[in-house]
Amino acid sequence: MQPFRVVAAAFVLMTSAPAVAQGGQGAYPVKPIRMIVPFSPGGTSDTLARILGQKLTQAWGQQVVVDFRPGASGIIGTEIAMRAPADGYTLMHANMSQFAINPSLYARLPYQALRDFAPLGLVATAPQLMVVNPALPAKSVKELIELARARPGTLNFGSGGAGTLAYVGGEMFKAATGVDMVHVSYKGTILALTDLLGGQVQLLFSDMPIALPHAKTGKLRALAVTGAQRTPLVPDMPTVAESGVPGFALVNWWGILAPRGVPGGIAAQLAAEIARAHALPDLRERYASLGVEATSSTPGQFARYIESEQARFAHLLQAAGVKAQ
């Protein structure tokens, strides 16, 4: 993500301006802004949206209201955002599920990323944390694989729905190791985590911010991180790849988009302020404490990144035998 930061820094310098939209659009913003989060409250998207919303509120003096519209792997909230007026007063705090995974999982989607949305900027990336209920007699990825092979079809892994990275992680793990596990779908990853804590499911590929605190207290057992490299937040935690599943790598990402058609001056101001906020040391430190890396990009870079991620996950899901629904 380093190249994004370098170009984005120059982008902020070129486009930063007082709260007056460019291109003759008049003052902006003059009223509260709605930021749609298409997932359940309590998850990583919620936390990151609130942090960014606070920074934008401070910068503009207008409240940024987080609006939760969960369901259908982010599809419901994404469609609501798509149909909102393209006036800069509705934003979407998205993650990779809606735009990188769903296009390969659902034969019919009510939206297309670059047709229906104006990408404003990539804002964060993070690996997943592979966690199990501590009652499970597996203290490593290797032991989990051995246990799953000894008990085919008896271990459950949870997710926030078929389009989420938790689901993709579980299916890729099954394909890479040949184990037989059962997928249990929830309306949000935070709900899957709750049942993991209660023992109703045994495994979850979870966002770091919601799982790591429970792993630190012993309520969950962390086995590995899903990035290509170890994370500085838990440097002693191995990756899934180095734990016996070569080539396994999954990293989540989050970004901000607006409905397609938002005036160019407002889009530029939004993109610049979002990039500026994610360069602030205190925001970066807060993200890091959650296990998330703050990043930034220009709108064009983010659009190209979405395209590349769609192609990458189409290949990954096909290789894992995951078919469109």
Secondary structure, DSSP 8 states (H G I E B T S, - for coil): -HHHHHHHHHHHHHH--SSEETTTTEES--S-EEEEE-S-TTSHHHHHHHHHHHHHHHHHSS-EEEEE---GGGHHHHHHHHHS-SSSSEEEEEEHIIIIIHHHH-S--S--HHHHEEEEEEEEEEEEEEEE-TTSS-SSHHHHHHHHHHSTTT-EEEES-TTSHHHHHHHHHHHHH----EEEE-SSHHHHHHHHHHTSSSEEEEEHHHHHHHHHHTSSEEEEE-SSS--TTSTTS-BTGGGT-TT---EEEEEEEEETT--HHHHHHHHHHHHHHTT-HHHHHHHHHHT-EE----HHHHHHHHHHHHHHHHHHHHHTT----
